[in-house]
Amino acid sequence: MLQLLTIFFNILAPVLLLVVLGYMFGPRLQLEARTLSRFAYFILTPAFIIDVLSTADIQASLALQMVGYSIVVQLLCAAIGFIVAQLLRRSTQVTAAYVIIASFPNVGNFGLPIIDFALESEQARVYATIYFLVMLTVSFLVGIIAANWGRSGSLRSVVAVIKTPAIIALPPALLFNWMQISLPPLAARPVELLAGALIPTMLVALGVQLAQTGIPRPNVDIISSSAVRLIGGPVLALLLAIPFGLEGIARGTGVLQASMPTAVLASIIALENELAPQFVIAAVLFSTLASVLTLTVVVAII
């Protein structure tokens, strides 16, 4: 119990404090969650990707292991979400919402800072960024498939995944790394400053977004879908780390990223595609609150 309390206060509490600040002062200061999120999405995230990956030292074989590992974990989470919804005999729209909730971990707002505090390693930040990119891409693709399965629609959204700023920033970051190109101070220093602003901005934005949704009333669907995300994710990640040959920091980082609550982006997809949006929004908030307990246990395990 003492170990769990130490983990909570030293690792999770500093992250949650920024979320609480956004939750408390966002409405009072009339902060716009959309403005903060778009600033982080379009400007801070690409800067973070370039800052971290352009100088990262990672073996190509290990990177491929991590990519395959995270893809399989997420797809299995989506499959479990689908199975649970089918067992509960939910409608097509609600089943699609289950899949989105299960496959959309908050690897940005929550994952990056918690891994920073939990593992305290520069290499962990590099690994967390790779998982972040892979999981973000898979989440969007699964979300698009679920949305178009839940109702007829256009697959033009697939192009939007490719246009994601984080994905666009990846090729130049890898090119700089491969060719060992160092940015001049005029470019490197602004990139470094913007990268440092990503995590606090995302956490405050999360708090502002959660303040707008209200406190949900847990029901069977909210609890079940959140359990798939918060319990199914880390269990699958722990089990699959063995056949994928991941250990040490690569394993711990992957398990933590797979353990994150559902991201707010899941509610955006649900809203735009009319996939039980109130249910998804409630699941986002509930899973975020419940993750205080589950993440504490996961950190203790790894």
Phi and psi in degrees as a GROMACS rama.xvg file:
@    title "Ramachandran Plot"
@    xaxis  label "Phi"
@    yaxis  label "Psi"
@TYPE xy
-62.6855  -39.8122  LEU-2
-63.698  -42.3604  GLN-3
-63.6192  -41.7749  LEU-4
-64.5118  -39.941  LEU-5
-62.8019  -44.4138  THR-6
-61.2381  -44.3944  ILE-7
-61.0242  -50.1372  PHE-8
-73.5506  -30.7909  PHE-9
-89.0326  -25.8818  ASN-10
-114.527  -51.8563  ILE-11
-83.6143  -39.5752  LEU-12
-59.2223  -43.2109  ALA-13
-60.2927  -35.5434  PRO-14
-70.1296  -46.3787  VAL-15
-65.1652  -29.3357  LEU-16
-60.9449  -40.938  LEU-17
-68.4576  -35.7304  LEU-18
-64.0916  -43.0018  VAL-19
-63.141  -39.7167  VAL-20
-59.7329  -44.0505  LEU-21
-64.5667  -39.4098  GLY-22
-65.0799  -40.6784  TYR-23
-80.0328  -46.0717  MET-24
-98.8925  -12.9838  PHE-25
-56.4683  -54.3524  GLY-26
-64.3516  -37.4313  PRO-27
-66.6364  -37.6411  ARG-28
-91.8455  2.76188  LEU-29
55.825  42.1552  GLN-30
-74.4147  141.195  LEU-31
-96.8324  114.907  GLU-32
-60.4926  -36.998  ALA-33
-63.5771  -41.1711  ARG-34
-65.3598  -46.3582  THR-35
-61.9992  -44.0505  LEU-36
-65.565  -41.9875  SER-37
-66.9708  -37.4947  ARG-38
-62.0879  -44.9179  PHE-39
-67.6098  -38.9372  ALA-40
-69.4507  -46.2648  TYR-41
-91.4761  -24.5982  PHE-42
-117.871  -52.889  ILE-43
-71.6065  -40.215  LEU-44
-64.1157  -48.3796  THR-45
-58.4855  -38.639  PRO-46
-63.5036  -40.3165  ALA-47
-63.3443  -44.2079  PHE-48
-60.7113  -47.3319  ILE-49
-65.3833  -42.1137  ILE-50
-63.8815  -40.5896  ASP-51
-81.7447  -48.754  VAL-52
-84.0949  -22.1777  LEU-53
-67.6136  -23.2107  SER-54
-119.262  8.88143  THR-55
-70.4369  148.893  ALA-56
-116.349  102.462  ASP-57
-145.881  139.235  ILE-58
-72.3343  141.106  GLN-59
-61.724  -38.6314  ALA-60
-64.109  -40.946  SER-61
-67.1419  -40.3531  LEU-62
-60.2758  -41.5228  ALA-63
-65.9307  -39.3163  LEU-64
-59.3617  -45.142  GLN-65
-64.717  -41.1393  MET-66
-62.9705  -49.7006  VAL-67
-61.5298  -41.3173  GLY-68
-60.3639  -50.3439  TYR-69
-67.6989  -34.9916  SER-70
-63.597  -46.9723  ILE-71
-63.7383  -43.0187  VAL-72
-59.4377  -45.4081  VAL-73
-68.2754  -41.5878  GLN-74
-63.698  -37.8328  LEU-75
-68.6967  -36.5395  LEU-76
-61.199  -44.1345  CYS-77
-61.1809  -41.3795  ALA-78
-63.5789  -41.3766  ALA-79
-65.2449  -41.8929  ILE-80
-58.0194  -41.8939  GLY-81
-63.1283  -45.583  PHE-82
-63.2988  -43.707  ILE-83
-61.1735  -44.1351  VAL-84
-63.664  -38.4082  ALA-85
-66.8452  -40.5943  GLN-86
-62.7945  -32.1304  LEU-87
-85.8054  -0.0896615  LEU-88
57.7221  48.5717  ARG-89
-85.5813  161.209  ARG-90
-67.4216  169.594  SER-91
-60.206  -43.1842  THR-92
-65.293  -43.6825  GLN-93
-67.7558  -37.4455  VAL-94
-61.8149  -42.8972  THR-95
-61.7729  -37.9254  ALA-96
-64.7426  -40.1925  ALA-97
-56.797  -45.333  TYR-98
-62.2076  -42.6622  VAL-99
-65.6709  -44.8574  ILE-100
-60.6544  -41.6211  ILE-101
-70.9471  -30.8315  ALA-102
-104.477  7.51257  SER-103
-120.162  70.0996  PHE-104
-70.0826  148.97  PRO-105
-83.4664  70.1745  ASN-106
-77.9738  -8.43224  VAL-107
-95.414  -73.1545  GLY-108
-54.4299  -46.2898  ASN-109
-94.6762  -47.9701  PHE-110
-58.2676  -50.492  GLY-111
-62.1174  -50.406  LEU-112
-68.1388  -37.65  PRO-113
-65.2756  -40.2989  ILE-114
-66.0806  -37.5961  ILE-115
-56.1118  -48.2178  ASP-116
-76.8927  -35.3161  PHE-117
-74.4797  -43.0472  ALA-118
-103.204  -21.0968  LEU-119
46.8902  54.839  GLU-120
-144.523  135.917  SER-121
-63.8307  -35.3275  GLU-122
-65.7571  -35.4445  GLN-123
-62.967  -37.021  ALA-124
-64.3018  -39.3978  ARG-125
-63.7345  -48.6956  VAL-126
-61.9412  -42.3264  TYR-127
-61.4081  -36.0359  ALA-128
-68.5666  -39.6272  THR-129
-63.8515  -47.5764  ILE-130
-60.2811  -40.0458  TYR-131
-57.1377  -47.9315  PHE-132
-65.0548  -45.2455  LEU-133
-65.4012  -47.7112  VAL-134
-67.5952  -35.723  MET-135
-62.4717  -44.9139  LEU-136
-64.279  -47.498  THR-137
-62.9604  -39.8476  VAL-138
-60.2485  -46.2219  SER-139
-62.461  -44.0145  PHE-140
-63.8666  -45.1731  LEU-141
-63.8421  -40.8042  VAL-142
-61.2145  -41.2234  GLY-143
-65.8225  -44.0671  ILE-144
-62.3931  -44.8582  ILE-145
-63.5432  -40.2881  ALA-146
-65.413  -41.536  ALA-147
-77.0231  -23.8161  ASN-148
-75.5554  -37.8928  TRP-149
-70.2315  -28.4832  GLY-150
-155.772  152.258  ARG-151
-66.1169  138.326  SER-152
-165.817  -178.78  GLY-153
-91.5917  146.48  SER-154
-90.3121  13.8121  LEU-155
-61.98  -21.3867  ARG-156
-63.3331  -22.1789  SER-157
-59.5878  -36.6806  VAL-158
-63.3692  -33.2359  VAL-159
-63.3146  -30.6308  ALA-160
-63.5406  -44.6112  VAL-161
-64.6215  -29.985  ILE-162
-85.5048  1.27324  LYS-163
-57.9625  129.436  THR-164
-53.5109  -38.5307  PRO-165
-63.9452  -37.6783  ALA-166
-71.7316  -38.3227  ILE-167
-63.2182  -35.7753  ILE-168
-74.8505  -16.0689  ALA-169
-65.6406  -49.8754  LEU-170
-56.7009  -49.0107  PRO-171
-63.7459  -34.6591  PRO-172
-63.073  -44.8501  ALA-173
-68.4443  -34.6235  LEU-174
-65.0546  -45.1085  LEU-175
-59.8858  -39.7192  PHE-176
-66.485  -48.5654  ASN-177
-63.5686  -41.0788  TRP-178
-90.6222  1.12205  MET-179
54.4074  46.095  GLN-180
-90.6504  128.817  ILE-181
-102.168  127.146  SER-182
-67.1484  145.474  LEU-183
-65.5436  153.806  PRO-184
-52.4484  -34.4532  PRO-185
-59.9187  -31.3865  LEU-186
-98.3686  -39.8011  ALA-187
-65.688  -39.473  ALA-188
-70.578  -44.5084  ARG-189
-60.7725  -38.8279  PRO-190
-61.4919  -43.7269  VAL-191
-64.1204  -40.8779  GLU-192
-66.1741  -43.2322  LEU-193
-65.1081  -39.5281  LEU-194
-61.5325  -39.7346  ALA-195
-67.2726  -21.6696  GLY-196
-86.7711  -9.61549  ALA-197
-61.6362  -55.4457  LEU-198
-62.0309  -50.9259  ILE-199
-62.0071  -36.8641  PRO-200
-65.0176  -42.842  THR-201
-65.9823  -37.8968  MET-202
-68.491  -43.4305  LEU-203
-64.3335  -41.5994  VAL-204
-61.8439  -38.0313  ALA-205
-61.8688  -43.4068  LEU-206
-61.8362  -42.0779  GLY-207
-63.5516  -42.2515  VAL-208
-64.1877  -41.7712  GLN-209
-67.7066  -31.348  LEU-210
-64.7261  -26.9827  ALA-211
-81.7529  -16.5608  GLN-212
-91.73  -23.0808  THR-213
81.2769  168.339  GLY-214
-82.9873  123.422  ILE-215
-79.5717  155.887  PRO-216
-97.7612  112.496  ARG-217
-60.7619  137.492  PRO-218
-135.075  -174.604  ASN-219
-59.2412  -44.4607  VAL-220
-66.2952  -44.5259  ASP-221
-63.5083  -45.2392  ILE-222
-68.0524  -43.253  ILE-223
-65.412  -47.7725  SER-224
-66.1697  -37.7204  SER-225
-67.2216  -35.5429  SER-226
-65.108  -37.4499  ALA-227
-60.7602  -43.2903  VAL-228
-70.2916  -46.6597  ARG-229
-85.3969  -26.3467  LEU-230
-107.265  -47.3682  ILE-231
-61.369  -39.8148  GLY-232
-58.4092  -57.4368  GLY-233
-66.9243  -34.0195  PRO-234
-64.1741  -47.434  VAL-235
-60.9108  -42.6481  LEU-236
-64.0178  -40.7481  ALA-237
-65.6123  -42.9018  LEU-238
-69.5717  -42.2963  LEU-239
-78.2234  -15.0477  LEU-240
-62.7602  -28.1002  ALA-241
-69.2932  -56.4199  ILE-242
-65.3504  -25.528  PRO-243
-84.3157  -2.89819  PHE-244
69.7025  26.4069  GLY-245
-91.947  138.388  LEU-246
-149.819  172.576  GLU-247
63.413  -138.622  GLY-248
-65.0929  -37.9601  ILE-249
-61.064  -40.6578  ALA-250
-68.9644  -49.9816  ARG-251
-60.2543  -40.7045  GLY-252
-65.8155  -42.7748  THR-253
-64.0921  -41.9039  GLY-254
-64.9161  -42.6879  VAL-255
-63.6168  -44.9283  LEU-256
-62.9933  -35.2938  GLN-257
-73.8157  -11.4256  ALA-258
-96.7635  -0.990323  SER-259
-71.2178  153.027  MET-260
-68.4891  174.361  PRO-261
-68.9303  137.157  THR-262
-78.3341  153.092  ALA-263
-62.2164  -27.7121  VAL-264
-57.8695  -28.65  LEU-265
-61.4229  -38.5472  ALA-266
-69.2518  -30.6475  SER-267
-65.9025  -44.3589  ILE-268
-62.2753  -42.0962  ILE-269
-63.7546  -41.0007  ALA-270
-65.083  -45.2402  LEU-271
-68.9241  -25.0118  GLU-272
-112.606  7.86011  ASN-273
55.5196  46.8341  GLU-274
-105.42  78.185  LEU-275
44.0968  58.2178  ALA-276
-59.503  -37.9245  PRO-277
-64.9625  -37.4013  GLN-278
-63.4703  -45.8594  PHE-279
-65.892  -43.3077  VAL-280
-60.6919  -43.6336  ILE-281
-63.6214  -39.0846  ALA-282
-66.6022  -36.0894  ALA-283
-60.8886  -49.1151  VAL-284
-67.3858  -44.718  LEU-285
-63.8523  -44.6739  PHE-286
-65.5259  -33.1305  SER-287
-65.6018  -43.6576  THR-288
-67.3576  -44.3762  LEU-289
-67.714  -25.4719  ALA-290
-65.9764  -17.8513  SER-291
-57.2005  -39.0642  VAL-292
-80.6631  -49.0282  LEU-293
-66.6155  -40.5516  THR-294
-67.6502  -33.8646  LEU-295
-60.3197  -42.3618  THR-296
-67.8916  -42.966  VAL-297
-62.7487  -43.2928  VAL-298
-60.7417  -40.0906  VAL-299
-63.8129  -38.1149  ALA-300
-67.6398  -44.3724  ILE-301
